[in-house]
Amino acid sequence: MPGSVCKRDALLKWCVERLANYGISITNFSNSWTDGIAFCSLLHSYLPDRI
């Protein structure tokens, strides 16, 4: 799919920007997410009183 790389990069960029204040290094969609910290931080950025 020609546009899928661009969309993937855009989503990665959004994650990096969204988590910039959390001190988490997001470089890809595999190793950066394995421990769950990035995922929990992303949830926390939207629902800080829930997680």
N, CA, C and O atoms as a Tinker XYZ file with bonds, in Angstrom:
   204  protein
     1  N      0.836000   -1.182000    0.000000    73     2
     2  CA     0.000000    0.000000    0.000000    64     1     3
     3  C      0.877000    1.241000    0.000000    63     2     4     5
     4  O      1.681000    1.416000    0.916000    81     3
     5  N      0.753000    2.082000   -0.969000    73     3     6
     6  CA     1.613000    3.256000   -1.090000    64     5     7
     7  C      1.510000    4.239000    0.073000    63     6     8     9
     8  O      2.533000    4.758000    0.519000    81     7
     9  N      0.313000    4.508000    0.574000    73     7    10
    10  CA     0.150000    5.509000    1.625000    64     9    11
    11  C      0.348000    4.983000    3.029000    63    10    12    13
    12  O      0.361000    5.767000    3.977000    81    11
    13  N      0.502000    3.676000    3.193000    73    11    14
    14  CA     0.568000    3.105000    4.531000    64    13    15
    15  C      1.825000    3.521000    5.293000    63    14    16    17
    16  O      1.771000    3.693000    6.511000    81    15
    17  N      2.935000    3.683000    4.616000    73    15    18
    18  CA     4.163000    4.106000    5.290000    64    17    19
    19  C      3.993000    5.513000    5.838000    63    18    20    21
    20  O      4.388000    5.789000    6.971000    81    19
    21  N      3.415000    6.393000    5.058000    73    19    22
    22  CA     3.188000    7.762000    5.503000    64    21    23
    23  C      2.262000    7.803000    6.709000    63    22    24    25
    24  O      2.516000    8.542000    7.661000    81    23
    25  N      1.201000    7.024000    6.679000    73    23    26
    26  CA     0.252000    6.993000    7.792000    64    25    27
    27  C      0.907000    6.410000    9.034000    63    26    28    29
    28  O      0.683000    6.887000   10.146000    81    27
    29  N      1.709000    5.389000    8.840000    73    27    30
    30  CA     2.411000    4.771000    9.962000    64    29    31
    31  C      3.374000    5.775000   10.594000    63    30    32    33
    32  O      3.437000    5.896000   11.818000    81    31
    33  N      4.120000    6.487000    9.760000    73    31    34
    34  CA     5.047000    7.502000   10.261000    64    33    35
    35  C      4.305000    8.630000   10.963000    63    34    36    37
    36  O      4.775000    9.149000   11.976000    81    35
    37  N      3.149000    9.010000   10.431000    73    35    38
    38  CA     2.351000   10.071000   11.046000    64    37    39
    39  C      1.850000    9.631000   12.421000    63    38    40    41
    40  O      1.849000   10.424000   13.363000    81    39
    41  N      1.429000    8.385000   12.539000    73    39    42
    42  CA     0.964000    7.869000   13.825000    64    41    43
    43  C      2.113000    7.796000   14.826000    63    42    44    45
    44  O      1.938000    8.132000   15.997000    81    43
    45  N      3.278000    7.362000   14.374000    73    43    46
    46  CA     4.446000    7.312000   15.248000    64    45    47
    47  C      4.817000    8.710000   15.721000    63    46    48    49
    48  O      5.135000    8.904000   16.895000    81    47
    49  N      4.781000    9.677000   14.827000    73    47    50
    50  CA     5.082000   11.070000   15.178000    64    49    51
    51  C      4.086000   11.589000   16.209000    63    50    52    53
    52  O      4.474000   12.280000   17.151000    81    51
    53  N      2.814000   11.265000   16.041000    73    51    54
    54  CA     1.786000   11.688000   16.986000    64    53    55
    55  C      2.066000   11.093000   18.367000    63    54    56    57
    56  O      1.951000   11.790000   19.375000    81    55
    57  N      2.429000    9.815000   18.417000    73    55    58
    58  CA     2.747000    9.172000   19.690000    64    57    59
    59  C      3.939000    9.842000   20.361000    63    58    60    61
    60  O      3.918000   10.102000   21.564000    81    59
    61  N      4.967000   10.116000   19.585000    73    59    62
    62  CA     6.164000   10.780000   20.120000    64    61    63
    63  C      5.790000   12.138000   20.706000    63    62    64    65
    64  O      6.216000   12.480000   21.810000    81    63
    65  N      4.998000   12.907000   19.972000    73    63    66
    66  CA     4.596000   14.235000   20.440000    64    65    67
    67  C      3.682000   14.148000   21.655000    63    66    68    69
    68  O      3.817000   14.935000   22.593000    81    67
    69  N      2.763000   13.207000   21.644000    73    67    70
    70  CA     1.809000   13.059000   22.745000    64    69    71
    71  C      2.517000   12.667000   24.038000    63    70    72    73
    72  O      2.089000   13.063000   25.123000    81    71
    73  N      3.589000   11.897000   23.932000    73    71    74
    74  CA     4.291000   11.400000   25.113000    64    73    75
    75  C      5.576000   12.162000   25.418000    63    74    76    77
    76  O      6.370000   11.720000   26.248000    81    75
    77  N      5.789000   13.285000   24.767000    73    75    78
    78  CA     7.024000   14.056000   24.950000    64    77    79
    79  C      7.242000   14.463000   26.406000    63    78    80    81
    80  O      8.381000   14.464000   26.874000    81    79
    81  N      6.194000   14.802000   27.121000    73    79    82
    82  CA     6.324000   15.236000   28.514000    64    81    83
    83  C      6.466000   14.077000   29.497000    63    82    84    85
    84  O      6.622000   14.299000   30.697000    81    83
    85  N      6.415000   12.872000   29.009000    73    83    86
    86  CA     6.508000   11.699000   29.872000    64    85    87
    87  C      7.923000   11.134000   29.942000    63    86    88    89
    88  O      8.177000   10.217000   30.722000    81    87
    89  N      8.836000   11.656000   29.155000    73    87    90
    90  CA    10.215000   11.182000   29.179000    64    89    91
    91  C     10.383000    9.774000   28.638000    63    90    92    93
    92  O     11.281000    9.042000   29.053000    81    91
    93  N      9.517000    9.401000   27.712000    73    91    94
    94  CA     9.553000    8.065000   27.124000    64    93    95
    95  C     10.064000    8.171000   25.696000    63    94    96    97
    96  O      9.615000    9.022000   24.928000    81    95
    97  N     10.994000    7.313000   25.351000    73    95    98
    98  CA    11.542000    7.308000   23.999000    64    97    99
    99  C     10.746000    6.342000   23.128000    63    98   100   101
   100  O     10.780000    5.131000   23.342000    81    99
   101  N     10.034000    6.882000   22.154000    73    99   102
   102  CA     9.265000    6.077000   21.210000    64   101   103
   103  C      9.986000    6.150000   19.869000    63   102   104   105
   104  O     10.093000    7.219000   19.269000    81   103
   105  N     10.475000    5.010000   19.409000    73   103   106
   106  CA    11.210000    4.992000   18.141000    64   105   107
   107  C     10.580000    4.083000   17.097000    63   106   108   109
   108  O     10.885000    4.184000   15.909000    81   107
   109  N      9.690000    3.184000   17.552000    73   107   110
   110  CA     9.055000    2.246000   16.620000    64   109   111
   111  C      7.794000    1.680000   17.265000    63   110   112   113
   112  O      7.435000    2.057000   18.380000    81   111
   113  N      7.131000    0.782000   16.562000    73   111   114
   114  CA     5.917000    0.170000   17.092000    64   113   115
   115  C      6.151000   -1.228000   17.658000    63   114   116   117
   116  O      5.198000   -1.976000   17.880000    81   115
   117  N      7.397000   -1.578000   17.887000    73   115   118
   118  CA     7.656000   -2.892000   18.484000    64   117   119
   119  C      8.343000   -2.736000   19.835000    63   118   120   121
   120  O      7.681000   -2.813000   20.870000    81   119
   121  N      9.631000   -2.523000   19.846000    73   119   122
   122  CA    10.386000   -2.461000   21.101000    64   121   123
   123  C      9.931000   -1.352000   22.038000    63   122   124   125
   124  O      9.994000   -1.514000   23.257000    81   123
   125  N      9.484000   -0.248000   21.502000    73   123   126
   126  CA     9.092000    0.888000   22.334000    64   125   127
   127  C      7.820000    0.616000   23.135000    63   126   128   129
   128  O      7.506000    1.354000   24.069000    81   127
   129  N      7.101000   -0.416000   22.782000    73   127   130
   130  CA     5.807000   -0.690000   23.417000    64   129   131
   131  C      5.792000   -1.992000   24.213000    63   130   132   133
   132  O      4.774000   -2.308000   24.829000    81   131
   133  N      6.867000   -2.749000   24.225000    73   131   134
   134  CA     6.850000   -4.095000   24.808000    64   133   135
   135  C      6.595000   -4.125000   26.312000    63   134   136   137
   136  O      5.963000   -5.063000   26.799000    81   135
   137  N      7.063000   -3.134000   27.056000    73   135   138
   138  CA     6.881000   -3.171000   28.509000    64   137   139
   139  C      5.558000   -2.561000   28.969000    63   138   140   141
   140  O      5.230000   -2.626000   30.154000    81   139
   141  N      4.800000   -1.974000   28.057000    73   139   142
   142  CA     3.492000   -1.420000   28.404000    64   141   143
   143  C      3.514000    0.000000   28.927000    63   142   144   145
   144  O      2.457000    0.612000   29.080000    81   143
   145  N      4.689000    0.540000   29.205000    73   143   146
   146  CA     4.771000    1.886000   29.767000    64   145   147
   147  C      4.279000    2.935000   28.778000    63   146   148   149
   148  O      3.560000    3.856000   29.167000    81   147
   149  N      4.646000    2.815000   27.528000    73   147   150
   150  CA     4.195000    3.783000   26.521000    64   149   151
   151  C      2.679000    3.738000   26.380000    63   150   152   153
   152  O      2.029000    4.779000   26.287000    81   151
   153  N      2.121000    2.546000   26.363000    73   151   154
   154  CA     0.674000    2.399000   26.237000    64   153   155
   155  C     -0.046000    3.010000   27.437000    63   154   156   157
   156  O     -1.011000    3.756000   27.271000    81   155
   157  N      0.419000    2.697000   28.634000    73   155   158
   158  CA    -0.192000    3.258000   29.846000    64   157   159
   159  C     -0.033000    4.774000   29.888000    63   158   160   161
   160  O     -0.941000    5.480000   30.325000    81   159
   161  N      1.095000    5.271000   29.444000    73   159   162
   162  CA     1.315000    6.717000   29.415000    64   161   163
   163  C      0.393000    7.394000   28.414000    63   162   164   165
   164  O     -0.107000    8.491000   28.666000    81   163
   165  N      0.170000    6.751000   27.295000    73   163   166
   166  CA    -0.752000    7.294000   26.304000    64   165   167
   167  C     -2.165000    7.357000   26.879000    63   166   168   169
   168  O     -2.859000    8.358000   26.706000    81   167
   169  N     -2.587000    6.312000   27.553000    73   167   170
   170  CA    -3.889000    6.334000   28.222000    64   169   171
   171  C     -3.934000    7.429000   29.279000    63   170   172   173
   172  O     -4.922000    8.156000   29.383000    81   171
   173  N     -2.870000    7.545000   30.059000    73   171   174
   174  CA    -2.805000    8.558000   31.110000    64   173   175
   175  C     -2.881000    9.967000   30.543000    63   174   176   177
   176  O     -3.426000   10.863000   31.189000    81   175
   177  N     -2.345000   10.178000   29.353000    73   175   178
   178  CA    -2.376000   11.518000   28.757000    64   177   179
   179  C     -3.805000   11.958000   28.440000    63   178   180   181
   180  O     -4.072000   13.155000   28.330000    81   179
   181  N     -4.710000   11.016000   28.297000    73   179   182
   182  CA    -6.123000   11.327000   28.039000    64   181   183
   183  C     -6.997000   11.166000   29.279000    63   182   184   185
   184  O     -7.962000   11.908000   29.464000    81   183
   185  N     -6.662000   10.208000   30.119000    73   183   186
   186  CA    -7.481000    9.901000   31.298000    64   185   187
   187  C     -6.608000    9.834000   32.549000    63   186   188   189
   188  O     -6.456000    8.763000   33.135000    81   187
   189  N     -6.038000   10.957000   32.964000    73   187   190
   190  CA    -5.079000   10.928000   34.076000    64   189   191
   191  C     -5.671000   10.454000   35.405000    63   190   192   193
   192  O     -4.938000    9.954000   36.259000    81   191
   193  N     -6.954000   10.599000   35.587000    73   191   194
   194  CA    -7.562000   10.167000   36.844000    64   193   195
   195  C     -7.955000    8.691000   36.836000    63   194   196   197
   196  O     -8.411000    8.163000   37.850000    81   195
   197  N     -7.779000    8.033000   35.702000    73   195   198
   198  CA    -8.181000    6.631000   35.574000    64   197   199
   199  C     -7.009000    5.659000   35.629000    63   198   200   201
   200  O     -7.189000    4.481000   35.936000    81   199
   201  N     -5.823000    6.146000   35.335000    73   199   202
   202  CA    -4.670000    5.240000   35.316000    64   201   203
   203  C     -3.448000    5.945000   35.881000    63   202   204
   204  O     -2.372000    5.352000   35.952000    81   203
